[in-house]
Amino acid sequence: MNPIRRVRLQLRPFVVALFVLLTVPIFVAIIAVVFVSNQRTARANADAMIDRFHGETIDSIENLFGPIKSLIRSAGVVGTREPDFYSHDRSFEYLLSLLLHDDKLVSIYVGLDNGMFRQARRIEPAVEIQGKLPPAGVAYAYRLIPPDVSPRIDHYLFLDKELASLGTSEQENSYDPRQRLWYRQTAEDRTLNLTDPVVFATLGLIGFTIATPIYDGGRVVGVAAADLTLAGLSEFLSEPKISPGTLSYILDSQDGVLANSEKIKTWADKSGEVSLLHIAALADPLPGIAFGARPREDGKSYAVKYGGKEYVANLATLPPHFGKSWQIFTITPLADFSNIFERNNRMMVFWGMVALAAEILIISLMSAAISRPLERLAMKVTRIEELERNDTPPLHSAIGEISVLSRAIDTLGASLEARKQRRDEMQAAAAIQNSILPRPLAADGALAAVDLYAEMHPAREIGGDFYDFYPVEGDRLAITVADVSGKGIPAALFMAVSRTVLRSGERGGDMAADMEDANRVLSAENASAMFVTAFHGILDLASGLLRYCNAGHNPPYLLRASGESETLKATGIPFGIDGDMPYRIAETRLSPGDTLFLFSDGITEAFSREGEEFGNARLEAALEAARGKNAAELVCDVLAATTRFAAGAEQSDDITLLALVYRAPELGLSVSADATVRELAPP
């Protein structure tokens, strides 16, 4: 049997092939159905064309108002983000730039709650401004009515097509934007507003106003608005026609004619109020007859006969989200459709194949736009998997999902690289910390009197425990085990400071003063309120006399060669808490064979999987079991007992162990076996 081979497909050819396999049969079926459908009656085709026209007209009307709404929204956002923007003349250029976006706009303006009015508008050279004709060559004008002052002056600055100044005009004017319907209604609704047909007081024209509020701290402080005339809407409606004989109308909710494809005037200004002509009152009786025969079902085509001809009419209402209950009314002669069937049938297959080829090309380009960045992302992931440094530049894609994926991969790579860098830094820090721990003592001379061994195991990469031992003048040996509060980097830094302070404090025989000086330094230089417990002792190698200070540390164990055990209890509080605290010095004498065991609380506070502490009892049992062994064996046995008890549970604290076995001096000096521990009064 041959093994099944897994085929790896590339995204781009796979997508193109899949599109062809899925599209071509559907396309062929559509061509066949459309080819047959084109042989049906003109009525069916007229219905389809009108339905399509209505959908396109609705989209076109929304597209006409949509950009203008967006412009006004942006003007409102600018005023909201910069409350004083429209109080300065620099806003004129911004308003004019918005006006130039669409030639169907006649003006864009802002009214503020202090009465100020700013406007950028188109100028008809033949229309008087302030009782006189504007300068020759005028195309635009800036208009300003300042805030509440008396008298109110209306300022004009005239501009040509290149926006060069042609002159100014000023006149008293009582116009107040706050009293206009566009301002009051928008401020009250607190949302973008498309008014009913109104008379533009500043232009002497009739049309629509699109307005949006301007906020400051949640309060409406002004309104930005734009004017679009009815004449401009009729001009727009006359552009897209179903056929040469088609009549199209836009009606308001009362069946008044807002605009028409014939561009005839259907409105009048009656004392500032707009009066629209009803569809049935037009001079041509056909629209009124067709409108009267409309069915109850909105958007359904129906047949109308007039003057010996047959027409198809349709009345559809704009979607609710447009905000106005406007209607699109269309009347189309059926005869206009009969001459296009044959040509459509001949051209359908040809253009269908062209469209299919274009779609395949577009799909190919789009799949390439997807596959190429994905291939680059795959390379990045591969480098991340291999923990290699990722030097490839960030990937920018117009496809949102790919951009998100790219940022996620870049973030992951940066996180892993930062984690690797942190790991390397922590390893270096651990190496540095280990390097400052003392090296093993040379077993010669007076140092041959001791067998000393120590280990430190931080809970993290680095820790706050430390041990230290070093020869002191006069054949003496200093030993220290300390535990800084906390773990990790802060504890390690404080540990290094503490070790330096304790080492630099040796001043001959005044051990108590040395400890008090160390405490003062650590308390003064302690912005983080950390503290350190420490056992510091000095052993006379010849006599076995051990003088020590226990600053709140775990009491070390003294295992006597005779089989007895003692603990060296605290003689003061931890360093770093109270800089004025005195410290007592205690002393004891080691006999040959005695073992001193120092440790941090990471031993007794080691936890098992069940949450139980290792404790002092288990430590003492481990020490008894290791009694008589050398220093290294004793430390390893105690550490092994702790490890067995934890049984894989996470280490909760730093662990430090130091064992010192005192042997008889090489010179055979007679050492008394004074096994008492006594406290010395501070000097």
C-alpha positions as CSV (number, residue, x, y, z in Angstrom):
1,M,0.0,0.0,0.0
2,N,1.4,3.4,-1.0
3,P,1.5,6.0,1.8
4,I,-0.9,8.9,1.4
5,R,1.1,12.0,0.4
6,R,-0.1,15.3,2.0
7,V,-0.4,18.0,-0.7
8,R,0.6,21.5,0.4
9,L,-1.4,24.1,-1.5
10,Q,-0.3,27.7,-1.9
11,L,-2.9,30.3,-1.0
12,R,-2.9,32.5,-4.1
13,P,-3.4,29.8,-6.8
14,F,-5.8,28.0,-4.5
15,V,-8.0,31.0,-4.0
16,V,-8.1,31.8,-7.8
17,A,-8.8,28.2,-8.7
18,L,-11.6,28.0,-6.1
19,F,-13.1,31.2,-7.3
20,V,-13.1,29.9,-10.9
21,L,-14.6,26.6,-9.9
22,L,-17.4,28.2,-7.9
23,T,-18.0,31.2,-10.1
24,V,-17.9,29.9,-13.7
25,P,-20.8,27.5,-13.4
26,I,-22.8,30.1,-11.6
27,F,-21.9,32.7,-14.1
28,V,-22.9,30.4,-17.0
29,A,-26.2,29.7,-15.3
30,I,-26.8,33.4,-14.7
31,I,-26.0,34.3,-18.4
32,A,-28.5,31.6,-19.5
33,V,-31.2,32.8,-17.2
34,V,-30.7,36.5,-18.0
35,F,-30.6,35.7,-21.8
36,V,-34.0,34.0,-21.5
37,S,-35.3,36.7,-19.2
38,N,-34.4,39.4,-21.8
39,Q,-37.0,37.9,-24.1
40,R,-39.8,38.6,-21.8
41,T,-42.2,41.5,-22.2
42,A,-41.2,45.1,-21.9
43,R,-43.3,45.3,-18.7
44,A,-41.2,42.8,-16.8
45,N,-38.0,44.6,-17.9
46,A,-39.4,48.0,-17.0
47,D,-40.3,46.7,-13.6
48,A,-36.8,45.5,-13.1
49,M,-35.2,48.7,-14.4
50,I,-37.4,50.9,-12.2
51,D,-36.6,48.8,-9.1
52,R,-33.0,49.0,-9.9
53,F,-33.3,52.8,-10.6
54,H,-35.0,53.3,-7.2
55,G,-32.3,51.4,-5.4
56,E,-29.6,53.4,-7.1
57,T,-31.5,56.7,-6.6
58,I,-31.8,56.0,-2.9
59,D,-28.1,55.2,-2.7
60,S,-27.3,58.3,-4.7
61,I,-29.4,60.5,-2.5
62,E,-27.8,59.1,0.5
63,N,-24.4,59.5,-1.2
64,L,-25.3,63.1,-1.9
65,F,-26.1,63.9,1.6
66,G,-23.7,61.4,3.3
67,P,-20.5,63.3,2.4
68,I,-22.1,66.6,3.3
69,K,-23.2,65.2,6.6
70,S,-19.6,63.9,7.2
71,L,-18.2,67.4,6.4
72,I,-20.6,69.0,8.9
73,R,-19.8,66.3,11.5
74,S,-16.1,67.0,11.1
75,A,-16.7,70.7,11.5
76,G,-18.6,70.0,14.7
77,V,-15.8,67.7,16.0
78,V,-13.2,70.4,15.3
79,G,-15.3,72.9,17.3
80,T,-15.8,70.4,20.1
81,R,-12.1,69.5,20.3
82,E,-10.9,73.2,20.0
83,P,-13.7,75.2,21.7
84,D,-12.2,78.5,20.6
85,F,-11.4,77.5,17.0
86,Y,-14.3,79.2,15.4
87,S,-13.7,82.4,17.5
88,H,-10.6,83.1,15.3
89,D,-10.3,84.1,11.7
90,R,-8.1,81.1,10.9
91,S,-11.4,79.1,10.8
92,F,-12.4,80.8,7.6
93,E,-9.9,78.8,5.5
94,Y,-11.2,75.6,7.1
95,L,-14.8,76.4,6.3
96,L,-13.9,77.4,2.7
97,S,-12.0,74.1,2.3
98,L,-15.2,72.2,3.3
99,L,-17.2,74.3,0.9
100,L,-15.0,73.4,-2.0
101,H,-15.5,69.6,-1.4
102,D,-18.9,69.7,-3.1
103,D,-20.1,72.1,-5.8
104,K,-23.7,71.4,-4.7
105,L,-23.0,73.3,-1.5
106,V,-23.8,77.0,-1.5
107,S,-22.5,77.8,2.0
108,I,-21.0,76.4,5.2
109,Y,-21.2,78.4,8.4
110,V,-21.0,78.3,12.2
111,G,-23.2,80.0,14.8
112,L,-22.0,80.3,18.4
113,D,-23.9,80.8,21.6
114,N,-22.4,84.2,22.0
115,G,-24.1,85.4,18.7
116,M,-21.0,85.1,16.5
117,F,-21.6,84.0,12.9
118,R,-18.9,82.8,10.5
119,Q,-19.7,81.8,6.9
120,A,-17.9,80.7,3.8
121,R,-20.2,80.9,0.8
122,R,-20.4,81.0,-3.0
123,I,-21.3,84.3,-4.6
124,E,-23.4,84.9,-7.7
125,P,-22.0,88.1,-9.4
126,A,-25.5,89.2,-10.4
127,V,-27.0,89.0,-6.9
128,E,-26.7,92.1,-4.7
129,I,-24.9,91.9,-1.4
130,Q,-25.8,94.5,1.2
131,G,-27.7,96.5,-1.4
132,K,-25.0,96.5,-4.1
133,L,-23.4,94.1,-6.6
134,P,-20.2,92.4,-5.5
135,P,-16.8,93.1,-7.2
136,A,-16.3,91.8,-10.7
137,G,-14.8,88.3,-10.8
138,V,-16.1,87.4,-7.4
139,A,-16.6,83.6,-6.7
140,Y,-16.5,83.3,-2.9
141,A,-16.9,85.3,0.3
142,Y,-16.0,85.2,3.9
143,R,-18.7,86.6,6.2
144,L,-18.4,87.5,9.9
145,I,-20.9,88.9,12.4
146,P,-19.0,89.4,15.7
147,P,-20.4,88.3,19.1
148,D,-23.0,90.3,21.0
149,V,-22.1,93.9,20.4
150,S,-24.1,97.0,19.6
151,P,-24.5,97.8,16.8
152,R,-24.0,94.4,15.1
153,I,-21.8,94.8,12.0
154,D,-22.0,92.3,9.1
155,H,-18.6,92.0,7.4
156,Y,-17.9,90.5,3.9
157,L,-14.5,89.7,2.4
158,F,-14.9,88.9,-1.4
159,L,-12.6,86.4,-3.1
160,D,-12.0,85.4,-6.7
161,K,-11.6,81.8,-8.0
162,E,-7.9,81.8,-6.9
163,L,-9.0,83.0,-3.5
164,A,-7.4,86.4,-3.9
165,S,-9.0,89.3,-2.1
166,L,-11.2,91.6,-4.1
167,G,-12.5,93.9,-1.4
168,T,-14.7,94.1,1.6
169,S,-18.2,95.3,2.6
170,E,-19.7,96.2,5.9
171,Q,-23.2,97.0,7.1
172,E,-25.3,96.9,10.2
173,N,-27.3,93.7,10.5
174,S,-29.6,92.4,13.2
175,Y,-29.1,88.7,12.0
176,D,-28.7,86.4,15.1
177,P,-27.9,82.7,14.3
178,R,-29.4,81.7,17.7
179,Q,-32.9,82.8,16.5
180,R,-32.8,80.7,13.3
181,L,-34.6,77.4,13.1
182,W,-31.5,75.5,12.0
183,Y,-29.7,76.6,15.2
184,R,-32.6,76.2,17.7
185,Q,-33.7,72.8,16.4
186,T,-30.2,71.3,16.3
187,A,-29.3,72.7,19.7
188,E,-32.5,71.2,21.1
189,D,-32.2,67.7,19.4
190,R,-28.4,67.6,20.2
191,T,-27.8,65.6,17.0
192,L,-27.2,66.0,13.3
193,N,-30.3,67.5,11.8
194,L,-31.6,67.8,8.2
195,T,-34.2,70.5,8.1
196,D,-37.4,70.7,6.0
197,P,-37.2,73.2,3.1
198,V,-36.5,76.6,4.5
199,V,-35.7,80.1,3.2
200,F,-32.0,80.9,3.7
201,A,-32.1,84.3,5.3
202,T,-28.4,85.1,4.5
203,L,-28.6,84.0,0.8
204,G,-32.2,84.7,-0.3
205,L,-32.5,81.1,-1.5
206,I,-34.6,78.1,-0.6
207,G,-33.3,74.7,0.2
208,F,-32.1,72.4,3.0
209,T,-29.8,72.9,5.9
210,I,-27.7,70.2,7.4
211,A,-26.5,71.1,10.9
212,T,-24.7,69.5,13.8
213,P,-24.1,70.7,17.4
214,I,-20.7,71.8,18.8
215,Y,-20.1,70.9,22.5
216,D,-17.9,72.2,25.3
217,G,-18.0,70.0,28.4
218,G,-21.3,68.4,27.3
219,R,-23.0,71.8,26.7
220,V,-24.0,72.9,23.2
221,V,-22.0,76.1,22.5
222,G,-22.7,76.4,18.8
223,V,-23.9,74.8,15.6
224,A,-22.1,74.0,12.4
225,A,-24.2,73.9,9.2
226,A,-24.2,73.7,5.4
227,D,-26.8,74.8,2.8
228,L,-27.9,72.8,-0.2
229,T,-30.5,74.4,-2.5
230,L,-33.6,72.7,-3.9
231,A,-32.3,73.7,-7.3
232,G,-29.2,71.7,-6.7
233,L,-31.2,68.7,-5.7
234,S,-33.3,68.9,-8.9
235,E,-30.0,69.2,-10.9
236,F,-28.9,66.0,-9.2
237,L,-32.2,64.2,-9.9
238,S,-32.0,65.0,-13.6
239,E,-28.6,63.3,-14.0
240,P,-29.5,59.6,-13.7
241,K,-32.5,58.6,-15.9
242,I,-34.0,55.2,-16.7
243,S,-34.9,56.2,-20.2
244,P,-35.2,59.4,-22.2
245,G,-38.9,59.7,-21.4
246,T,-38.7,58.9,-17.7
247,L,-40.0,61.4,-15.2
248,S,-38.6,61.4,-11.6
249,Y,-39.7,63.2,-8.6
250,I,-38.7,63.5,-4.9
251,L,-41.7,64.2,-2.7
252,D,-41.9,65.1,1.0
253,S,-44.2,63.4,3.5
254,Q,-47.1,65.6,2.3
255,D,-46.6,64.7,-1.4
256,G,-45.2,68.1,-2.1
257,V,-42.6,68.2,-4.9
258,L,-39.1,68.8,-3.5
259,A,-37.2,68.2,-6.7
260,N,-37.9,66.9,-10.2
261,S,-36.0,65.6,-13.2
262,E,-37.5,68.4,-15.4
263,K,-35.9,71.1,-13.2
264,I,-39.1,73.1,-13.1
265,K,-39.8,75.4,-10.1
266,T,-42.2,73.7,-7.7
267,W,-41.9,75.9,-4.7
268,A,-42.7,79.4,-3.6
269,D,-41.5,81.7,-0.8
270,K,-44.5,83.1,1.1
271,S,-43.3,85.6,3.7
272,G,-40.3,83.5,4.6
273,E,-42.3,80.2,4.6
274,V,-41.7,77.6,1.9
275,S,-44.8,76.4,0.0
276,L,-44.3,73.2,-2.1
277,L,-46.5,72.4,-5.1
278,H,-48.4,69.1,-4.7
279,I,-47.6,66.4,-7.2
280,A,-51.2,66.4,-8.5
281,A,-51.1,70.2,-9.1
282,L,-48.3,70.1,-11.8
283,A,-49.1,71.5,-15.2
284,D,-48.6,68.0,-16.8
285,P,-51.6,65.9,-15.7
286,L,-49.6,62.6,-16.1
287,P,-47.8,62.7,-12.7
288,G,-51.0,63.4,-10.9
289,I,-52.9,60.6,-12.7
290,A,-50.1,58.1,-12.1
291,F,-49.8,59.2,-8.4
292,G,-53.5,58.8,-7.9
293,A,-53.4,55.2,-9.2
294,R,-50.7,54.1,-6.8
295,P,-51.2,50.8,-4.8
296,R,-51.1,50.6,-1.0
297,E,-47.9,48.5,-1.1
298,D,-44.9,50.8,-1.0
299,G,-42.2,50.2,-3.6
300,K,-44.3,48.0,-6.0
301,S,-44.4,48.9,-9.7
302,Y,-47.8,49.3,-11.3
303,A,-49.2,50.0,-14.8
304,V,-50.8,53.3,-15.8
305,K,-52.4,54.2,-19.2
306,Y,-52.7,57.7,-20.4
307,G,-53.1,59.3,-23.8
308,G,-53.0,55.9,-25.5
309,K,-49.7,55.0,-24.0
310,E,-48.7,52.6,-21.3
311,Y,-46.5,53.6,-18.4
312,V,-44.9,51.8,-15.5
313,A,-44.9,53.9,-12.2
314,N,-43.3,53.2,-8.9
315,L,-43.5,55.1,-5.5
316,A,-40.9,54.1,-2.9
317,T,-40.1,55.7,0.5
318,L,-36.5,56.4,1.6
319,P,-35.2,54.1,4.4
320,P,-36.0,55.3,8.0
321,H,-32.3,55.8,8.8
322,F,-32.2,58.7,6.3
323,G,-34.2,60.7,8.8
324,K,-36.8,62.1,6.4
325,S,-40.0,60.4,5.1
326,W,-39.2,61.4,1.5
327,Q,-40.5,59.5,-1.5
328,I,-39.1,58.7,-4.9
329,F,-41.8,58.7,-7.6
330,T,-40.9,57.4,-11.1
331,I,-43.0,57.2,-14.4
332,T,-41.5,55.4,-17.3
333,P,-42.9,54.8,-20.8
334,L,-42.7,51.1,-21.8
335,A,-41.8,52.0,-25.3
336,D,-38.4,53.2,-24.1
337,F,-37.4,49.6,-23.3
338,S,-38.3,47.7,-26.5
339,N,-35.3,48.9,-28.5
340,I,-32.6,47.7,-26.1
341,F,-33.4,44.0,-25.9
342,E,-31.7,42.8,-29.0
343,R,-28.5,44.7,-28.3
344,N,-28.5,43.5,-24.7
345,N,-28.8,39.9,-25.9
346,R,-25.8,40.3,-28.2
347,M,-23.6,42.1,-25.8
348,M,-24.5,40.1,-22.7
349,V,-22.1,37.2,-23.3
350,F,-19.3,39.4,-24.4
351,W,-19.4,41.7,-21.4
352,G,-20.1,38.9,-19.1
353,M,-16.8,37.2,-20.1
354,V,-15.0,40.6,-19.7
355,A,-16.5,40.9,-16.2
356,L,-15.5,37.4,-15.3
357,A,-11.9,38.0,-16.5
358,A,-11.8,41.3,-14.5
359,E,-13.1,39.5,-11.4
360,I,-10.4,36.7,-11.8
361,L,-7.7,39.4,-12.1
362,I,-9.1,41.3,-9.0
363,I,-9.3,38.1,-7.0
364,S,-5.7,37.2,-8.0
365,L,-4.4,40.6,-6.9
366,M,-6.4,40.5,-3.7
367,S,-5.2,37.0,-2.9
368,A,-1.6,38.2,-3.5
369,A,-2.2,41.1,-1.1
370,I,-3.2,38.5,1.5
371,S,-0.7,35.7,0.8
372,R,2.4,37.9,0.7
373,P,2.1,39.4,4.1
374,L,1.1,36.0,5.5
375,E,4.3,34.5,4.1
376,R,6.3,37.2,5.8
377,L,4.5,36.6,9.0
378,A,5.3,32.9,8.7
379,M,9.0,33.8,8.4
380,K,8.8,35.9,11.5
381,V,7.1,33.1,13.4
382,T,9.8,30.7,12.3
383,R,12.5,33.1,13.6
384,I,10.7,33.4,16.9
385,E,10.4,29.6,17.2
386,E,14.2,29.4,16.7
387,L,14.7,32.2,19.2
388,E,16.6,34.2,16.6
389,R,16.8,38.0,16.7
390,N,14.0,39.4,14.6
391,D,15.4,42.3,12.5
392,T,12.6,42.3,9.9
393,P,10.7,45.6,9.7
394,P,7.1,45.8,11.0
395,L,4.5,44.6,8.5
396,H,1.9,47.2,7.4
397,S,-1.2,45.8,5.7
398,A,-4.5,47.4,4.5
399,I,-6.2,44.3,5.7
400,G,-7.2,44.8,9.3
401,E,-7.0,41.2,10.4
402,I,-3.5,40.8,9.0
403,S,-2.4,44.1,10.7
404,V,-3.7,42.8,14.0
405,L,-2.0,39.5,13.5
406,S,1.3,41.2,12.6
407,R,1.2,43.4,15.6
408,A,0.4,40.4,17.8
409,I,3.4,38.5,16.3
410,D,5.7,41.5,16.7
411,T,4.5,41.9,20.3
412,L,5.1,38.2,21.0
413,G,8.5,38.4,19.4
414,A,9.4,41.5,21.4
415,S,8.1,39.9,24.6
416,L,10.1,36.7,24.0
417,E,13.2,38.7,23.1
418,A,12.8,40.8,26.2
419,R,12.2,37.7,28.3
420,K,15.4,36.2,26.9
421,Q,17.3,39.4,27.5
422,R,16.0,39.5,31.1
423,R,16.9,35.8,31.5
424,D,20.4,36.6,30.3
425,E,20.7,39.6,32.6
426,M,19.4,37.6,35.6
427,Q,21.9,34.9,34.8
428,A,24.7,37.5,34.6
429,A,23.4,39.0,37.9
430,A,23.4,35.6,39.5
431,A,27.0,35.0,38.3
432,I,28.0,38.4,39.8
433,Q,26.3,37.5,43.1
434,N,28.0,34.2,43.2
435,S,31.3,35.9,42.4
436,I,31.1,38.0,45.6
437,L,30.7,35.0,47.8
438,P,33.9,33.9,49.4
439,R,36.1,31.2,47.9
440,P,37.0,28.1,50.0
441,L,39.6,28.7,52.7
442,A,43.1,27.5,52.2
443,A,43.6,24.6,54.7
444,D,47.0,25.8,55.9
445,G,48.4,27.7,58.9
446,A,45.9,28.8,61.5
447,L,43.0,28.1,59.1
448,A,43.7,24.4,59.3
449,A,41.9,24.5,62.7
450,V,38.5,24.6,60.9
451,D,36.6,22.6,58.3
452,L,34.1,25.1,56.7
453,Y,31.6,24.6,54.0
454,A,28.6,26.8,52.8
455,E,26.0,26.8,50.1
456,M,23.4,29.4,49.0
457,H,20.3,28.6,46.8
458,P,18.1,31.7,45.9
459,A,14.4,31.2,45.4
460,R,14.6,33.2,42.2
461,E,17.6,33.8,39.8
462,I,19.2,36.0,42.5
463,G,18.3,36.3,46.2
464,G,18.7,38.3,49.4
465,D,20.6,35.6,51.5
466,F,24.4,35.6,51.8
467,Y,27.2,34.1,53.7
468,D,30.7,35.3,54.2
469,F,33.9,34.2,55.9
470,Y,37.3,35.8,55.9
471,P,40.5,35.8,58.0
472,V,40.9,38.6,60.6
473,E,44.1,39.8,62.0
474,G,45.4,37.8,65.0
475,D,44.6,34.3,63.6
476,R,40.9,34.9,63.8
477,L,38.1,34.0,61.3
478,A,35.0,36.1,60.7
479,I,31.8,34.2,59.7
480,T,28.5,35.7,58.7
481,V,25.1,34.4,57.5
482,A,22.4,37.0,56.7
483,D,18.9,37.1,55.3
484,V,17.5,40.3,53.7
485,S,13.7,40.8,53.8
486,G,12.1,40.0,50.4
487,K,13.5,38.2,47.4
488,G,14.7,38.9,43.9
489,I,16.6,42.0,42.7
490,P,15.8,44.4,45.5
491,A,16.9,41.9,48.1
492,A,20.0,41.1,46.1
493,L,21.0,44.8,46.0
494,F,20.4,45.3,49.7
495,M,22.3,42.1,50.3
496,A,25.3,43.5,48.5
497,V,25.1,46.7,50.5
498,S,24.8,44.8,53.8
499,R,27.8,42.6,53.0
500,T,29.9,45.6,52.2
501,V,28.9,47.4,55.3
502,L,29.5,44.4,57.6
503,R,32.9,43.8,56.1
504,S,34.0,47.4,56.2
505,G,33.0,47.7,59.9
506,E,35.8,45.7,61.4
507,R,37.6,48.1,63.9
508,G,39.8,45.9,65.9
509,G,38.3,44.4,69.0
510,D,35.2,46.7,69.5
511,M,32.7,44.3,67.9
512,A,29.7,45.9,69.5
513,A,30.6,49.3,68.1
514,D,31.1,47.7,64.7
515,M,27.6,46.2,64.7
516,E,26.0,49.4,65.9
517,D,27.8,51.3,63.1
518,A,26.6,48.8,60.5
519,N,23.0,49.1,61.8
520,R,23.2,52.9,61.6
521,V,24.4,52.8,58.0
522,L,21.8,50.3,56.9
523,S,19.0,52.2,58.7
524,A,20.1,55.6,57.2
525,E,20.5,54.4,53.6
526,N,17.2,52.4,53.6
527,A,14.5,54.3,51.5
528,S,12.8,50.9,50.8
529,A,12.3,50.1,54.5
530,M,14.1,46.8,54.1
531,F,15.9,45.0,56.9
532,V,18.4,42.2,57.3
533,T,18.8,39.5,59.9
534,A,22.4,38.4,60.5
535,F,24.6,36.2,62.6
536,H,28.2,37.6,62.7
537,G,30.9,36.0,64.7
538,I,34.7,36.1,65.1
539,L,36.4,32.8,66.0
540,D,39.8,32.8,67.6
541,L,41.4,29.8,65.7
542,A,43.9,29.1,68.4
543,S,41.7,29.1,71.5
544,G,38.3,28.3,70.0
545,L,36.7,31.4,71.5
546,L,33.7,32.6,69.4
547,R,32.5,36.1,70.0
548,Y,29.3,36.9,68.1
549,C,26.3,39.2,67.5
550,N,22.9,37.7,66.5
551,A,20.9,40.5,64.9
552,G,17.4,38.8,64.9
553,H,18.7,35.8,62.9
554,N,17.6,32.2,63.2
555,P,19.7,30.8,66.2
556,P,22.6,28.7,64.9
557,Y,23.1,25.2,66.3
558,L,26.3,24.3,68.2
559,L,26.7,20.5,68.0
560,R,29.2,19.6,70.8
561,A,31.5,16.7,70.3
562,S,30.2,15.4,73.6
563,G,26.7,14.9,72.0
564,E,25.0,17.9,73.4
565,S,23.4,20.7,71.3
566,E,23.0,24.4,71.9
567,T,21.6,27.4,70.1
568,L,23.1,30.8,69.9
569,K,20.1,33.1,70.4
570,A,19.6,36.7,69.3
571,T,21.5,39.5,70.9
572,G,19.7,42.3,69.1
573,I,17.0,43.2,66.5
574,P,17.6,42.9,62.7
575,F,19.8,45.6,61.1
576,G,18.0,48.5,59.3
577,I,15.0,48.9,61.6
578,D,16.2,51.3,64.3
579,G,19.5,53.1,63.8
580,D,19.9,53.9,67.5
581,M,19.5,50.3,68.8
582,P,22.5,49.0,70.8
583,Y,23.7,45.5,70.2
584,R,25.1,43.0,72.8
585,I,28.0,40.7,72.1
586,A,28.0,37.1,73.4
587,E,30.7,34.5,73.4
588,T,31.2,30.8,73.7
589,R,34.2,28.5,73.3
590,L,34.5,25.7,70.7
591,S,36.2,22.5,71.6
592,P,37.8,20.2,69.0
593,G,35.1,18.3,67.2
594,D,32.4,20.8,67.9
595,T,30.3,21.8,64.9
596,L,28.7,25.2,64.3
597,F,25.7,25.2,61.9
598,L,24.3,28.5,60.5
599,F,21.3,28.7,58.3
600,S,18.6,31.0,56.9
601,D,14.8,30.6,57.4
602,G,14.5,29.2,53.9
603,I,15.4,25.8,55.5
604,T,12.8,25.8,58.3
605,E,10.1,27.5,56.2
606,A,10.4,25.1,53.3
607,F,6.9,23.8,52.4
608,S,5.8,20.4,51.2
609,R,3.1,19.9,48.5
610,E,0.5,19.8,51.3
611,G,1.6,23.2,52.7
612,E,3.4,21.9,55.8
613,E,6.6,23.6,57.0
614,F,9.9,21.7,57.4
615,G,10.3,23.4,60.8
616,N,12.9,23.3,63.6
617,A,12.1,19.8,64.7
618,R,12.9,18.2,61.3
619,L,16.1,20.4,61.0
620,E,17.3,19.2,64.4
621,A,16.6,15.6,63.4
622,A,18.6,16.0,60.3
623,L,21.5,17.6,62.2
624,E,21.5,14.7,64.7
625,A,21.6,12.3,61.8
626,A,24.6,14.1,60.3
627,R,26.4,14.5,63.6
628,G,30.1,13.7,63.4
629,K,30.3,14.3,59.6
630,N,32.5,16.8,58.0
631,A,31.2,20.3,57.1
632,A,30.3,19.5,53.4
633,E,28.6,16.3,54.3
634,L,26.5,17.9,57.0
635,V,25.4,20.7,54.7
636,C,24.5,18.3,51.9
637,D,22.6,16.0,54.2
638,V,20.5,18.8,55.6
639,L,19.8,20.2,52.1
640,A,18.9,16.7,50.9
641,A,16.4,16.2,53.8
642,T,14.8,19.5,52.9
643,T,14.5,18.6,49.3
644,R,12.9,15.2,50.1
645,F,10.4,16.9,52.3
646,A,9.4,19.5,49.7
647,A,8.9,16.7,47.1
648,G,9.0,19.1,44.2
649,A,7.1,21.9,45.8
650,E,8.2,25.4,44.7
651,Q,11.0,26.9,46.8
652,S,9.4,29.7,48.8
653,D,12.5,31.5,50.1
654,D,16.2,31.8,49.7
655,I,18.2,29.0,51.4
656,T,21.7,29.4,52.9
657,L,23.6,26.9,55.0
658,L,27.1,27.1,56.6
659,A,28.8,24.5,58.7
660,L,32.1,24.9,60.6
661,V,33.8,22.0,62.3
662,Y,36.5,23.1,64.8
663,R,39.5,20.9,65.0
664,A,42.5,21.0,67.4
665,P,45.2,23.5,66.3
666,E,48.1,22.0,64.4
667,L,50.6,23.2,67.1
668,G,48.9,21.0,69.6
669,L,47.9,23.9,71.9
670,S,46.0,22.9,75.0
671,V,42.5,24.2,74.5
672,S,40.1,24.3,77.5
673,A,36.7,22.8,76.9
674,D,34.7,25.7,78.3
675,A,31.3,24.9,76.8
676,T,29.3,27.8,78.3
677,V,27.7,30.5,76.3
678,R,27.7,33.8,78.1
679,E,26.6,37.3,77.2
680,L,29.0,40.2,77.4
681,A,27.8,43.6,78.5
682,P,28.3,46.2,75.9
683,P,31.3,48.4,76.4
